[in-house]
Amino acid sequence: MVLVLALSLLSLQIQRVQLVQLAADGARLAAIGGTDNELQELVTETNLIVDTGINYKNQMVCYQVSLVKKIFWIGLLPISETQCARKTGS
């Protein structure tokens, strides 16, 4: 039982790292003017089922990704990551 919990938490950490990378890549792509289709393709490549959102703050573009992960008997755990990149171009 402890082993199953430990493996579930390890899986959670791996997905967290994937979310950080996806959010950073999405923020950079959005900052250079990437289209919605390009951003969706980026998400599709990760094989994760996530919700996404873009926020604009001054000269920054922030890309947020989130998912809900089931952890063994603990239940559902929401995970969210936001990364920002400086907007380029006009």
C-alpha positions as CSV (number, residue, x, y, z in Angstrom):
1,M,0.0,0.0,0.0
2,V,2.8,2.4,0.9
3,L,4.6,1.5,-2.4
4,V,1.4,2.3,-4.4
5,L,1.2,5.7,-2.7
6,A,4.9,6.4,-3.3
7,L,4.5,5.5,-7.0
8,S,1.4,7.7,-7.3
9,L,3.3,10.6,-5.8
10,L,6.2,10.0,-8.1
11,S,3.9,10.0,-11.1
12,L,2.4,13.3,-9.8
13,Q,5.9,14.9,-9.7
14,I,6.6,13.7,-13.2
15,Q,3.4,15.3,-14.5
16,R,4.1,18.5,-12.5
17,V,7.5,18.8,-14.4
18,Q,5.6,18.2,-17.7
19,L,3.2,21.0,-16.8
20,V,6.0,23.4,-16.0
21,Q,7.6,22.6,-19.4
22,L,4.3,22.9,-21.2
23,A,3.5,26.2,-19.5
24,A,6.9,27.6,-20.4
25,D,6.8,26.5,-24.0
26,G,3.2,27.8,-24.3
27,A,4.1,31.2,-22.9
28,R,7.0,31.5,-25.3
29,L,4.9,30.5,-28.3
30,A,2.1,32.9,-27.3
31,A,4.6,35.7,-26.8
32,I,5.9,35.4,-30.3
33,G,2.4,35.4,-31.7
34,G,1.6,31.7,-32.0
35,T,-1.9,30.8,-33.1
36,D,-4.4,28.9,-31.1
37,N,-3.9,25.9,-33.3
38,E,-0.1,25.9,-32.6
39,L,-0.8,26.1,-28.9
40,Q,-3.3,23.2,-29.1
41,E,-0.7,21.2,-31.1
42,L,1.8,21.8,-28.3
43,V,-0.7,20.5,-25.7
44,T,-1.5,17.5,-27.9
45,E,2.2,16.5,-28.1
46,T,2.3,16.0,-24.3
47,N,-0.5,13.4,-24.2
48,L,-1.9,15.2,-21.1
49,I,-5.5,16.2,-20.8
50,V,-5.2,19.8,-19.5
51,D,-7.2,23.0,-19.3
52,T,-5.3,26.0,-20.7
53,G,-5.6,29.8,-20.5
54,I,-3.7,32.9,-21.6
55,N,-3.4,36.1,-19.6
56,Y,-1.8,39.3,-20.7
57,K,-0.1,41.5,-18.2
58,N,1.6,44.7,-19.6
59,Q,4.3,43.3,-21.8
60,M,4.0,39.8,-20.5
61,V,2.0,36.8,-21.8
62,C,1.2,34.2,-19.2
63,Y,0.1,30.7,-20.1
64,Q,-1.6,28.6,-17.5
65,V,-2.1,24.8,-17.7
66,S,-4.0,22.8,-15.1
67,L,-5.2,19.2,-14.6
68,V,-6.8,17.1,-12.0
69,K,-4.9,14.0,-10.9
70,K,-6.3,11.1,-9.0
71,I,-4.0,10.0,-6.2
72,F,-4.6,6.4,-5.0
73,W,-7.0,6.7,-2.0
74,I,-6.3,10.4,-1.3
75,G,-8.7,11.5,-4.0
76,L,-8.5,14.1,-6.7
77,L,-5.8,16.7,-6.6
78,P,-5.8,19.8,-8.8
79,I,-2.4,20.8,-10.3
80,S,-1.8,24.1,-12.0
81,E,1.2,25.9,-13.4
82,T,1.6,29.3,-14.9
83,Q,4.6,30.6,-16.8
84,C,5.1,34.0,-18.4
85,A,7.2,35.3,-21.3
86,R,7.9,38.8,-22.5
87,K,5.7,39.7,-25.5
88,T,7.6,40.5,-28.7
89,G,6.6,42.1,-31.9
90,S,3.8,44.7,-32.3
